[in-house]
Amino acid sequence: IAMPELERLARLTHETTGVGILDGESLLTVAQVDGPNLIAVGDWTGRSTPMHCVASGKVLMSSLAEREVLRIVRRGLIQYTERTIVELEPLLEELARIRRRGYATAIGEYELGLNAVSAPIHDARSNVIAAVDIWGPAFRLTPRRIPELAAQAREAAAAISVRLGGTVPERQPTPAPVHATA
């Protein structure tokens, strides 16, 4: 169901696109389409990654009850790079920001040089059931591109939600440009 939308998104953005779902306390990538660039990011289909440091994982984590997030944090979060959020308060703030704006980013949080943006896929009850992501090398997927990519990820996630019989949340304002170093 998601593949036509992922293919369209990969052609449009020239980046790798995917869909991830919650698998216990991890993100499981269930579909991926590579963009046309020669430098690709590898096939992550079937691979589990920690939720707290990848964009799709943070989208899914933002939909969990706070007690679930607390349980996950108490078990300990691994710091993969200096940008990985591992403390409870900053993580809760990040998850609240994701819920407000309707998308998540990961700028070198799991692997330096790898950036991503992700948006939630909703079911008929407006529950987040999966996430669409766009990711690639930091030299291509720069913080300056985040607003454009976030809008495209949200549009793709909305289209997939509708195909699944889900709902599309109210349109959030377009994100402001990000002025940060990657």
C-alpha positions as CSV (number, residue, x, y, z in Angstrom):
1,I,0.0,0.0,0.0
2,A,2.8,2.4,0.8
3,M,5.2,1.5,-2.0
4,P,3.7,3.8,-4.7
5,E,3.9,6.8,-2.3
6,L,7.5,5.9,-1.2
7,E,8.5,5.6,-4.9
8,R,7.0,9.0,-5.7
9,L,8.6,10.6,-2.6
10,A,12.0,9.1,-3.5
11,R,11.8,10.5,-7.1
12,L,10.6,13.9,-5.8
13,T,13.3,14.3,-3.0
14,H,16.1,12.3,-4.6
15,E,16.6,10.7,-1.2
16,T,15.9,7.3,0.4
17,T,12.4,6.9,1.7
18,G,10.9,4.3,4.0
19,V,8.2,3.2,6.3
20,G,8.8,2.0,9.9
21,I,6.7,0.5,12.5
22,L,7.0,-0.1,16.2
23,D,8.5,-3.5,17.1
24,G,8.6,-3.8,20.8
25,E,10.9,-1.0,21.9
26,S,12.5,-0.6,18.5
27,L,11.8,0.8,15.0
28,L,11.4,-1.9,12.3
29,T,11.9,-0.7,8.8
30,V,9.3,-2.6,6.7
31,A,9.7,-0.8,3.3
32,Q,12.3,1.2,1.6
33,V,12.9,2.9,-1.8
34,D,16.2,4.4,-2.7
35,G,16.4,7.8,-4.5
36,P,18.3,8.1,-7.8
37,N,21.6,9.3,-6.2
38,L,24.8,7.3,-6.5
39,I,25.6,7.5,-2.8
40,A,22.9,5.5,-1.2
41,V,22.4,4.7,2.5
42,G,22.0,0.9,2.2
43,D,18.9,-1.3,2.6
44,W,17.5,-1.1,6.1
45,T,14.4,-3.3,5.3
46,G,13.9,-5.8,8.1
47,R,16.4,-4.0,10.3
48,S,15.5,-2.8,13.8
49,T,17.0,0.4,15.2
50,P,16.6,2.2,18.5
51,M,13.6,4.6,18.6
52,H,15.2,7.5,20.5
53,C,17.8,8.5,17.8
54,V,16.1,8.0,14.4
55,A,13.4,10.2,13.0
56,S,10.7,7.5,12.4
57,G,11.4,6.0,15.8
58,K,10.9,9.4,17.5
59,V,7.6,9.8,15.6
60,L,6.5,6.5,17.0
61,M,7.8,7.2,20.4
62,S,5.9,10.5,20.5
63,S,2.7,8.6,20.1
64,L,3.3,6.4,23.2
65,A,1.9,7.1,26.6
66,E,4.4,8.9,28.8
67,R,4.6,5.9,31.2
68,E,5.9,3.8,28.2
69,V,8.5,6.4,27.4
70,L,9.5,6.5,31.1
71,R,9.9,2.7,31.1
72,I,12.1,2.8,28.0
73,V,14.3,5.6,29.3
74,R,14.7,3.9,32.7
75,R,16.2,0.9,30.9
76,G,18.8,3.2,29.5
77,L,19.3,4.9,26.2
78,I,22.5,4.4,24.3
79,Q,24.3,7.5,23.1
80,Y,25.4,6.8,19.5
81,T,26.8,10.3,18.8
82,E,27.1,13.5,20.8
83,R,23.8,14.6,19.3
84,T,21.8,11.5,20.6
85,I,19.2,12.5,23.2
86,V,19.6,10.2,26.2
87,E,18.2,12.2,29.1
88,L,14.5,12.1,30.1
89,E,13.6,15.8,30.1
90,P,15.2,16.7,26.8
91,L,13.6,13.6,25.2
92,L,10.1,14.5,26.6
93,E,10.6,18.1,25.2
94,E,11.6,16.7,21.8
95,L,8.6,14.3,21.7
96,A,6.2,17.2,22.6
97,R,7.8,19.3,19.8
98,I,7.2,16.4,17.4
99,R,3.5,16.1,18.3
100,R,3.0,19.9,17.9
101,R,4.7,20.2,14.5
102,G,3.7,16.8,13.0
103,Y,7.1,15.6,12.1
104,A,10.5,14.5,13.6
105,T,14.1,15.1,12.6
106,A,17.3,13.2,13.4
107,I,20.4,15.2,12.5
108,G,23.4,12.9,13.1
109,E,21.8,11.3,16.2
110,Y,22.2,7.6,15.2
111,E,25.2,8.0,12.9
112,L,27.1,11.1,12.2
113,G,26.6,12.2,8.6
114,L,23.2,10.6,8.4
115,N,20.1,12.9,8.6
116,A,16.4,12.2,8.4
117,V,12.9,13.6,8.6
118,S,9.8,11.6,9.4
119,A,6.0,12.0,9.6
120,P,3.3,9.8,11.2
121,I,0.9,7.5,9.4
122,H,-2.6,7.3,11.1
123,D,-5.3,4.7,11.3
124,A,-9.0,5.2,11.3
125,R,-9.0,6.1,15.0
126,S,-6.2,8.7,14.4
127,N,-3.7,6.4,16.2
128,V,-0.1,6.6,14.9
129,I,0.6,3.1,13.4
130,A,3.7,3.8,11.3
131,A,6.0,6.5,10.1
132,V,7.3,7.7,6.7
133,D,10.9,8.8,6.6
134,I,13.2,10.6,4.2
135,W,16.9,10.2,4.9
136,G,20.3,10.5,3.4
137,P,23.8,11.8,3.8
138,A,24.1,15.1,5.7
139,F,25.8,16.8,2.8
140,R,22.6,16.3,0.8
141,L,19.9,16.3,3.5
142,T,20.9,19.5,5.1
143,P,19.0,21.4,7.9
144,R,18.1,24.0,5.3
145,R,16.1,21.3,3.4
146,I,14.2,20.1,6.5
147,P,11.1,22.4,6.0
148,E,10.6,21.2,2.4
149,L,11.3,17.6,3.2
150,A,9.0,17.7,6.3
151,A,6.1,19.0,4.2
152,Q,6.7,16.2,1.6
153,A,7.0,13.5,4.3
154,R,3.7,14.7,5.9
155,E,2.0,14.7,2.5
156,A,3.2,11.2,1.8
157,A,2.2,10.0,5.3
158,A,-1.3,11.5,4.8
159,A,-1.7,9.8,1.5
160,I,-0.7,6.4,3.0
161,S,-3.0,7.0,6.0
162,V,-6.0,7.6,3.6
163,R,-5.1,4.4,1.6
164,L,-5.2,2.5,4.9
165,G,-8.6,3.9,5.8
166,G,-7.0,6.3,8.3
167,T,-7.4,9.9,9.0
168,V,-5.3,12.9,8.2
169,P,-4.8,15.3,11.2
170,E,-5.4,19.0,10.7
171,R,-2.7,20.7,8.6
172,Q,0.1,22.2,10.7
173,P,1.7,25.4,9.7
174,T,4.7,25.1,7.4
175,P,7.9,24.7,9.4
176,A,10.2,27.7,9.6
177,P,13.6,27.3,8.1
178,V,16.2,25.7,10.4
179,H,19.5,27.6,10.9
180,A,21.8,25.1,12.4
181,T,25.1,23.5,11.5
182,A,24.9,19.9,10.3
